[in-house]
């Protein structure tokens, strides 16, 4: 802006619009990351949605993560020995999961709103539960590859779909705590999966003609199918069709979402438009975070798949290794929820990402720097916790800063395509590329990637601050009514979340 333009006295209308964009007590049409004024009579509505929406979303993600990563528990319980697998073949089987997983993410997110989350997500859950259970009947390597392919294909749209779905129900300032709440189920699945695998291997191994690792797949797959069938009758399709909300509550929530930019005032603007897809790819902050998502996916899935193997390398028996994975993941669960509360309250998602990265850096550094098994075990508390703090924070940050609907759906799909591309690398990193028990080369790369997340988070904070400054200047010389309503997050009245 020129100095003359900057110093131009604001009209009353402009002052009002400026206030709407930056006043934390008001919010804006296209969404500042602030609290829109709450009606005290409606405070209960968010808890009501937490009660009805979050448990199903959390359960879906827990089962998704459990069914994808329980192969790590099965590996320790004898999968590789019984199927005569090499480390290379095991890595190929994991990689095969991620190729269709990545391919499915964007199409799934784009059709989610049209098909309806209440139809698409339960269908996916039920079908991948069947595939999970089928892994318990495997007799050959080729059968394992087939199962992993279809598991990835059916699970591909789950996480980006769940993030997008929650953005239909919650304003941006309330979103991270909910995303972290359901994402923390991934950490919980690490703890729960370890306990469950320990119990299954100790009590069901060699019963009814099945090995312990086979029972892990069968039992967890059957549970998934059961939940999938039930969820067809429980899943709320949208705020407007939520049976648990009164008409007054629906109107209030919809108004809050429109004020925050989660849905557009002009419903046609939230419809499908091909032009919104490339706009997501042209957004600098989406691309910066995409790099961070690749780094995060590599660290996240390396730990998810190989923590039992790492623990076995520290001298624990196969059964004890399952059990010893529980404490680090339990701590990660608690801390990720706590940091989500901090990020929502203080609007500091970028800085929480930085803090989580620092924790992971220290953890991986400890594992590399000491041969003492107690120190190495302690390091897992830091690396796992830091990794599980970063992932939901980046997810919320990314979803917060894209609008309208199709651009946001595309940005979320880009993010998780990169996450799962990192997942492909993770399948080769520990075991195939770097040998146990120290995993030196792999741990060095995970340490470097954690530093990379820190750098990308700082770069994104700097870029978004710069963009918010430019938008503030524009708001001094124009009104919202003069602006193109299809700008979405590029609107001067869309203040980026930091």
C-alpha positions as CSV (number, residue, x, y, z in Angstrom):
1,X,0.0,0.0,0.0
2,X,1.2,3.5,-0.6
3,X,1.6,5.8,2.3
4,X,-1.2,7.9,1.0
5,X,-3.5,4.9,0.9
6,X,-2.4,3.8,4.3
7,X,-3.2,7.2,5.8
8,X,-6.6,7.5,4.2
9,X,-9.2,8.0,6.9
10,X,-11.4,5.0,7.2
11,X,-15.1,5.4,6.5
12,X,-17.5,4.2,9.2
13,X,-18.3,1.2,7.0
14,X,-14.6,0.4,6.6
15,X,-14.1,0.7,10.4
16,X,-16.8,-1.7,11.0
17,X,-15.4,-4.2,8.5
18,X,-11.9,-3.8,9.9
19,X,-13.3,-4.5,13.4
20,X,-15.1,-7.6,12.1
21,X,-11.9,-9.0,10.7
22,X,-9.7,-8.5,13.7
23,X,-11.8,-8.0,16.9
24,X,-11.5,-11.2,18.9
25,X,-14.9,-10.6,20.3
26,X,-16.5,-10.6,16.9
27,X,-14.8,-12.7,14.3
28,X,-15.6,-12.2,10.6
29,X,-17.6,-13.5,7.7
30,X,-14.7,-15.3,6.2
31,X,-13.1,-16.2,9.4
32,X,-10.5,-14.8,11.8
33,X,-9.1,-17.3,14.2
34,X,-10.9,-15.7,17.1
35,X,-14.0,-16.4,19.1
36,X,-17.2,-15.1,17.5
37,X,-19.4,-13.8,20.2
38,X,-21.0,-16.7,22.1
39,X,-24.6,-16.7,23.2
40,X,-24.4,-17.7,26.9
41,X,-27.6,-19.7,26.4
42,X,-25.9,-21.8,23.8
43,X,-22.7,-22.6,25.6
44,X,-24.0,-26.2,26.0
45,X,-24.2,-26.8,22.3
46,X,-20.5,-27.6,21.8
47,X,-20.5,-30.1,24.7
48,X,-23.6,-31.6,23.1
49,X,-21.8,-32.0,19.8
50,X,-18.7,-33.4,21.6
51,X,-20.9,-36.0,23.1
52,X,-22.5,-37.1,19.8
53,X,-19.9,-36.4,17.1
54,X,-16.5,-36.9,18.7
55,X,-16.8,-40.4,20.1
56,X,-17.6,-41.8,16.6
57,X,-14.9,-39.8,14.9
58,X,-12.4,-40.9,17.6
59,X,-13.4,-44.5,17.4
60,X,-13.1,-44.5,13.6
61,X,-9.5,-43.1,13.7
62,X,-8.5,-45.5,16.6
63,X,-9.7,-48.5,14.5
64,X,-8.1,-47.1,11.3
65,X,-4.7,-46.6,13.0
66,X,-4.9,-49.9,14.9
67,X,-5.8,-52.0,11.9
68,X,-3.1,-50.4,9.8
69,X,-0.3,-50.6,12.4
70,X,-1.2,-53.9,14.2
71,X,1.1,-55.6,11.7
72,X,3.9,-54.3,13.9
73,X,2.5,-56.3,16.8
74,X,2.0,-59.3,14.5
75,X,5.6,-59.1,13.3
76,X,6.9,-59.4,16.9
77,X,4.4,-62.2,17.5
78,X,5.8,-64.4,14.7
79,X,4.3,-63.2,11.4
80,X,7.7,-63.0,9.6
81,X,8.8,-66.4,10.8
82,X,5.6,-68.2,9.9
83,X,5.3,-66.6,6.4
84,X,9.1,-66.8,5.9
85,X,9.5,-63.1,5.2
86,X,12.7,-61.2,4.9
87,X,13.0,-57.6,6.1
88,X,12.8,-56.4,2.5
89,X,9.5,-58.4,1.9
90,X,8.1,-57.0,5.1
91,X,8.9,-53.4,4.0
92,X,7.4,-54.1,0.6
93,X,4.1,-55.3,2.3
94,X,4.0,-52.1,4.3
95,X,4.7,-50.0,1.2
96,X,1.9,-51.7,-0.8
97,X,-0.5,-50.3,1.9
98,X,0.4,-46.7,1.2
99,X,0.3,-46.5,-2.6
100,X,-3.5,-46.9,-2.9
101,X,-3.9,-45.1,0.4
102,X,-2.3,-41.9,-1.2
103,X,-4.3,-42.3,-4.4
104,X,-7.6,-42.6,-2.6
105,X,-7.3,-39.5,-0.4
106,X,-8.2,-36.6,-2.8
107,X,-11.0,-38.4,-4.6
108,X,-12.5,-39.5,-1.3
109,X,-12.4,-36.0,0.1
110,X,-13.9,-34.5,-3.0
111,X,-16.9,-36.8,-3.0
112,X,-17.4,-36.9,0.8
113,X,-19.9,-34.0,0.9
114,X,-21.9,-35.3,-2.1
115,X,-22.2,-38.9,-1.0
116,X,-22.5,-38.0,2.6
117,X,-20.1,-38.8,5.4
118,X,-22.8,-40.9,7.1
119,X,-22.7,-43.3,4.1
120,X,-19.1,-43.2,2.9
121,X,-17.2,-43.4,6.2
122,X,-19.1,-46.4,7.7
123,X,-18.9,-48.3,4.4
124,X,-15.1,-47.8,4.4
125,X,-14.8,-48.9,8.0
126,X,-16.9,-52.1,7.5
127,X,-15.0,-53.2,4.4
128,X,-11.5,-52.6,5.8
129,X,-12.5,-54.5,8.9
130,X,-13.2,-57.5,6.7
131,X,-9.8,-57.1,5.1
132,X,-8.1,-56.9,8.5
133,X,-9.8,-60.1,9.7
134,X,-8.7,-61.8,6.4
135,X,-5.1,-61.2,7.3
136,X,-5.6,-63.7,10.1
137,X,-6.1,-66.5,7.6
138,X,-2.9,-65.8,5.6
139,X,-0.7,-68.6,4.4
140,X,1.5,-66.8,1.9
141,X,3.4,-63.6,1.1
142,X,1.2,-62.9,-1.9
143,X,-1.9,-63.0,0.2
144,X,-0.3,-60.5,2.6
145,X,0.4,-58.1,-0.3
146,X,-3.2,-58.4,-1.5
147,X,-4.6,-57.7,1.9
148,X,-2.3,-54.7,2.5
149,X,-3.3,-53.2,-0.9
150,X,-7.0,-53.3,-0.2
151,X,-6.5,-52.1,3.4
152,X,-4.8,-49.0,2.1
153,X,-7.4,-48.4,-0.6
154,X,-10.2,-48.5,1.9
155,X,-8.5,-46.5,4.6
156,X,-7.1,-43.8,2.3
157,X,-9.9,-41.3,2.8
158,X,-10.4,-41.8,6.5
159,X,-8.2,-39.2,8.2
160,X,-8.6,-36.3,5.7
161,X,-12.3,-37.1,5.7
162,X,-12.6,-37.0,9.4
163,X,-10.8,-33.6,9.6
164,X,-13.0,-32.2,6.9
165,X,-16.1,-33.6,8.6
166,X,-15.2,-31.9,11.9
167,X,-14.7,-28.6,10.1
168,X,-18.5,-28.8,9.2
169,X,-19.3,-28.8,12.9
170,X,-16.8,-26.6,14.7
171,X,-15.5,-23.0,14.2
172,X,-11.8,-22.8,13.6
173,X,-10.9,-21.7,17.1
174,X,-12.6,-24.8,18.6
175,X,-11.2,-27.2,16.0
176,X,-7.8,-28.3,17.2
177,X,-8.9,-29.6,20.6
178,X,-11.4,-31.8,18.8
179,X,-8.9,-32.9,16.1
180,X,-6.3,-33.7,18.8
181,X,-9.0,-35.4,20.8
182,X,-9.6,-37.9,18.0
183,X,-6.0,-38.0,16.7
184,X,-4.8,-38.9,20.2
185,X,-6.7,-42.1,19.6
186,X,-3.6,-43.0,17.5
187,X,-1.4,-42.7,20.5
188,X,-4.1,-44.6,22.5
189,X,-4.2,-47.3,19.9
190,X,-0.5,-47.7,20.4
191,X,-1.1,-48.3,24.1
192,X,-4.3,-50.2,23.6
193,X,-2.9,-52.3,20.7
194,X,0.1,-53.3,22.9
195,X,-2.1,-54.4,25.8
196,X,-4.5,-56.2,23.4
197,X,-1.6,-58.0,21.5
198,X,0.0,-59.0,24.8
199,X,-3.3,-60.6,26.0
200,X,-4.0,-62.3,22.7
201,X,-0.5,-63.7,22.3
202,X,-0.4,-65.0,25.9
203,X,-3.9,-66.5,25.9
204,X,-5.0,-67.4,22.4
205,X,-1.7,-68.5,20.6
206,X,-2.1,-71.9,19.0
207,X,-5.8,-72.2,19.9
208,X,-8.3,-73.4,17.2
209,X,-5.4,-73.9,14.8
210,X,-4.3,-70.2,14.7
211,X,-1.1,-68.5,15.8
212,X,-1.1,-65.5,18.1
213,X,-0.4,-63.1,15.3
214,X,-3.4,-64.4,13.4
215,X,-5.7,-63.9,16.3
216,X,-4.5,-60.3,16.5
217,X,-5.8,-59.6,13.0
218,X,-9.0,-61.7,13.4
219,X,-10.2,-60.2,16.7
220,X,-9.4,-56.6,15.8
221,X,-11.0,-57.0,12.3
222,X,-14.2,-58.4,13.7
223,X,-14.4,-55.5,16.2
224,X,-14.0,-53.1,13.3
225,X,-16.8,-54.7,11.3
226,X,-19.1,-54.6,14.2
227,X,-18.5,-50.9,14.9
228,X,-18.8,-50.2,11.1
229,X,-22.3,-51.7,10.9
230,X,-23.6,-50.0,14.0
231,X,-22.2,-46.6,12.8
232,X,-24.6,-46.6,9.8
233,X,-27.4,-45.8,12.3
234,X,-25.5,-43.3,14.5
235,X,-23.5,-41.1,12.2
236,X,-24.8,-37.5,12.0
237,X,-24.6,-36.3,8.4
238,X,-24.4,-32.5,9.1
239,X,-25.4,-29.8,11.5
240,X,-28.7,-29.2,9.7
241,X,-29.6,-32.9,9.9
242,X,-28.3,-33.6,13.4
243,X,-31.2,-35.2,15.3
244,X,-29.7,-34.3,18.6
245,X,-29.8,-30.5,18.0
246,X,-32.9,-28.4,18.3
247,X,-33.8,-26.0,15.5
248,X,-32.5,-23.0,17.5
249,X,-29.2,-24.8,18.2
250,X,-28.8,-25.7,14.5
251,X,-29.4,-22.0,13.5
252,X,-26.9,-20.9,16.1
253,X,-24.1,-23.3,15.1
254,X,-24.7,-22.7,11.4
255,X,-24.4,-18.9,12.0
256,X,-21.2,-19.4,14.0
257,X,-19.7,-21.5,11.2
258,X,-20.7,-18.9,8.5
259,X,-19.2,-16.1,10.6
260,X,-16.0,-18.1,11.0
261,X,-15.7,-19.1,7.3
262,X,-16.1,-22.8,7.9
263,X,-19.1,-22.6,5.6
264,X,-19.8,-19.8,3.1
265,X,-22.6,-17.3,3.4
266,X,-23.3,-18.0,-0.3
267,X,-24.0,-21.8,-0.4
268,X,-23.2,-21.9,-4.1
269,X,-19.6,-20.9,-3.2
270,X,-19.2,-24.1,-1.2
271,X,-20.3,-26.3,-4.1
272,X,-17.9,-28.2,-6.3
273,X,-15.7,-26.1,-8.6
274,X,-12.7,-27.5,-10.4
275,X,-11.0,-24.1,-10.2
276,X,-10.6,-24.5,-6.4
277,X,-8.4,-27.5,-6.7
278,X,-5.4,-25.8,-8.4
279,X,-5.8,-22.8,-6.0
280,X,-4.9,-25.1,-3.1
281,X,-1.7,-26.2,-4.9
282,X,-0.9,-22.6,-5.5
283,X,-1.1,-21.6,-1.8
284,X,2.3,-21.1,-0.3
285,X,1.3,-22.0,3.2
286,X,-0.3,-25.3,2.0
287,X,3.0,-26.2,0.2
288,X,5.2,-25.3,3.2
289,X,3.0,-27.4,5.5
290,X,3.0,-30.2,2.9
291,X,6.8,-30.6,3.4
292,X,6.3,-30.6,7.2
293,X,3.6,-33.3,6.7
294,X,6.0,-35.5,4.8
295,X,8.5,-35.2,7.6
296,X,5.8,-35.8,10.2
297,X,4.4,-38.8,8.4
298,X,7.9,-40.4,8.3
299,X,8.5,-40.0,12.0
300,X,4.9,-40.9,13.0
301,X,4.7,-44.2,11.1
302,X,8.3,-45.2,11.8
303,X,7.4,-45.2,15.5
304,X,3.9,-46.7,14.9
305,X,5.2,-49.7,13.0
306,X,8.6,-50.3,14.7
307,X,8.2,-49.4,18.4
308,X,7.6,-53.0,19.3
309,X,10.7,-54.1,17.3
310,X,12.7,-51.3,18.9
311,X,11.7,-52.5,22.3
312,X,12.5,-56.1,21.4
313,X,16.0,-54.8,20.4
314,X,16.4,-53.4,24.0
315,X,16.2,-56.9,25.3
316,X,12.5,-57.5,26.0
317,X,10.8,-60.7,25.0
318,X,8.2,-60.5,22.3
319,X,5.3,-60.4,24.8
320,X,7.0,-57.9,27.1
321,X,7.9,-55.6,24.2
322,X,4.1,-55.3,23.4
323,X,3.5,-54.3,27.0
324,X,6.4,-51.9,27.3
325,X,5.0,-49.9,24.4
326,X,2.1,-48.8,26.5
327,X,3.7,-46.2,28.8
328,X,5.2,-44.0,26.1
329,X,2.0,-43.9,24.1
330,X,-0.1,-43.2,27.2
331,X,2.1,-40.2,28.0
332,X,1.8,-39.1,24.3
333,X,-2.0,-39.4,24.6
334,X,-2.2,-37.1,27.6
335,X,0.3,-34.5,26.4
336,X,-1.3,-34.2,22.9
337,X,-4.7,-33.4,24.4
338,X,-3.1,-30.9,26.8
339,X,-1.2,-29.1,24.0
340,X,-4.3,-29.0,21.9
341,X,-6.1,-27.1,24.6
342,X,-3.1,-24.7,24.8
343,X,-3.1,-24.2,21.0
344,X,-6.9,-23.5,20.9
345,X,-6.8,-21.2,23.9
346,X,-3.8,-19.1,22.9
347,X,-4.1,-19.5,19.1
348,X,-0.5,-20.7,18.8
349,X,-0.7,-23.8,16.5
350,X,2.6,-23.0,14.8
351,X,4.5,-22.6,18.1
352,X,3.0,-25.8,19.5
353,X,4.3,-27.5,16.3
354,X,7.7,-26.1,17.1
355,X,7.6,-27.3,20.7
356,X,6.6,-30.8,19.7
357,X,9.4,-30.9,17.1
358,X,11.9,-29.9,19.8
359,X,10.7,-32.7,22.1
360,X,11.1,-35.2,19.2
361,X,14.6,-33.9,18.4
362,X,15.7,-34.4,22.0
363,X,14.2,-37.9,22.1
364,X,15.9,-39.1,18.8
365,X,19.1,-37.4,20.0
366,X,19.0,-39.4,23.2
367,X,18.4,-42.7,21.4
368,X,21.4,-42.0,19.1
369,X,23.7,-40.7,21.8
370,X,23.4,-43.5,24.4
371,X,23.9,-47.2,24.3
372,X,22.2,-47.5,27.7
373,X,18.9,-49.4,27.3
374,X,17.2,-47.4,30.1
375,X,18.1,-44.1,28.4
376,X,17.0,-45.4,25.1
377,X,13.7,-46.5,26.5
378,X,13.3,-43.0,28.2
379,X,14.0,-41.4,24.8
380,X,10.9,-43.0,23.4
381,X,8.7,-41.0,25.8
382,X,10.1,-37.8,24.2
383,X,10.2,-38.8,20.6
384,X,6.7,-40.5,20.6
385,X,5.2,-37.6,22.6
386,X,6.7,-34.9,20.4
387,X,5.6,-36.7,17.2
388,X,2.1,-37.1,18.4
389,X,1.9,-33.5,19.5
390,X,3.0,-32.3,16.0
391,X,0.7,-34.4,13.8
392,X,-2.8,-33.1,15.0
393,X,-1.5,-29.6,15.4
394,X,-0.3,-29.4,11.8
395,X,-3.6,-31.0,10.7
396,X,-5.7,-28.3,12.4
397,X,-3.4,-25.5,11.2
398,X,-3.7,-26.7,7.7
399,X,-7.5,-27.1,7.8
400,X,-7.9,-23.7,9.5
401,X,-6.2,-21.7,6.8
402,X,-8.0,-22.9,3.6
403,X,-11.5,-21.9,2.3
404,X,-14.0,-22.4,0.7
405,X,-14.9,-26.1,1.0
406,X,-13.3,-27.6,-2.1
407,X,-10.1,-25.7,-1.6
408,X,-10.0,-26.9,2.1
409,X,-10.8,-30.4,1.1
410,X,-7.9,-30.3,-1.5
411,X,-5.5,-28.8,1.0
412,X,-6.3,-31.5,3.6
413,X,-5.9,-34.2,0.9
414,X,-2.5,-32.8,-0.2
415,X,-1.4,-32.8,3.5
416,X,-2.3,-36.4,4.1
417,X,-0.9,-37.5,0.7
418,X,2.4,-36.1,1.9
419,X,1.9,-37.7,5.3
420,X,1.5,-41.1,3.8
421,X,4.3,-40.6,1.3
422,X,6.4,-40.2,4.4
423,X,4.7,-43.4,5.6
424,X,6.2,-45.2,2.5
425,X,9.7,-44.1,3.5
426,X,9.0,-45.2,7.1
427,X,8.4,-48.7,6.0
428,X,12.0,-49.0,4.7
429,X,13.7,-46.9,7.2
430,X,13.9,-49.1,10.3
431,X,14.9,-52.6,9.6
432,X,15.6,-52.7,5.8
433,X,17.8,-49.5,5.4
434,X,19.1,-49.3,9.0
435,X,19.6,-52.6,10.9
436,X,18.4,-53.3,14.4
437,X,18.9,-52.9,17.3
438,X,20.4,-49.4,17.1
439,X,18.8,-48.3,13.8
440,X,21.5,-45.6,13.5
441,X,20.9,-44.3,10.0
442,X,17.1,-44.4,10.4
443,X,17.2,-42.5,13.7
444,X,19.5,-39.9,12.2
445,X,17.1,-39.2,9.4
446,X,14.1,-39.0,11.9
447,X,16.2,-36.5,13.9
448,X,16.8,-34.5,10.8
449,X,13.2,-34.6,9.8
450,X,12.1,-33.4,13.2
451,X,14.4,-30.4,12.7
452,X,12.8,-30.0,9.3
453,X,9.3,-29.8,10.8
454,X,10.6,-27.1,13.2
455,X,12.0,-25.1,10.2
456,X,8.9,-25.5,8.1
457,X,6.7,-24.4,11.1
458,X,8.7,-21.3,11.6
459,X,8.7,-20.5,7.9
460,X,4.9,-20.9,7.8
461,X,4.5,-18.6,10.9
462,X,6.6,-16.0,9.2
463,X,4.7,-16.2,5.9
464,X,1.3,-16.1,7.5
465,X,2.2,-13.1,9.6
466,X,3.4,-11.3,6.4
467,X,0.1,-12.2,4.6
468,X,-2.0,-11.0,7.6
469,X,-0.1,-7.7,7.5
470,X,-0.9,-7.2,3.9
471,X,-4.5,-8.0,4.4
472,X,-4.7,-5.5,7.3
473,X,-3.5,-2.8,4.9
474,X,-6.1,-3.8,2.3
475,X,-8.9,-3.6,4.9
476,X,-8.0,0.1,5.5
477,X,-8.9,1.1,2.0
478,X,-11.8,-1.1,0.9
479,X,-15.0,-2.7,2.2
480,X,-16.0,-6.3,2.3
481,X,-18.9,-5.6,-0.1
482,X,-16.5,-4.5,-2.7
483,X,-14.5,-7.7,-2.6
484,X,-15.0,-10.8,-4.7
485,X,-16.9,-13.2,-2.5
486,X,-15.2,-16.3,-4.0
487,X,-11.7,-15.3,-2.7
488,X,-12.0,-17.7,0.2
489,X,-8.9,-17.7,2.4
490,X,-7.3,-15.0,0.1
491,X,-10.0,-12.5,1.2
492,X,-8.7,-9.6,3.2
493,X,-11.2,-10.5,5.9
494,X,-9.8,-14.1,6.3
495,X,-7.2,-13.7,9.0
496,X,-4.8,-16.6,8.9
497,X,-4.4,-18.7,12.0
498,X,-0.9,-18.7,13.5
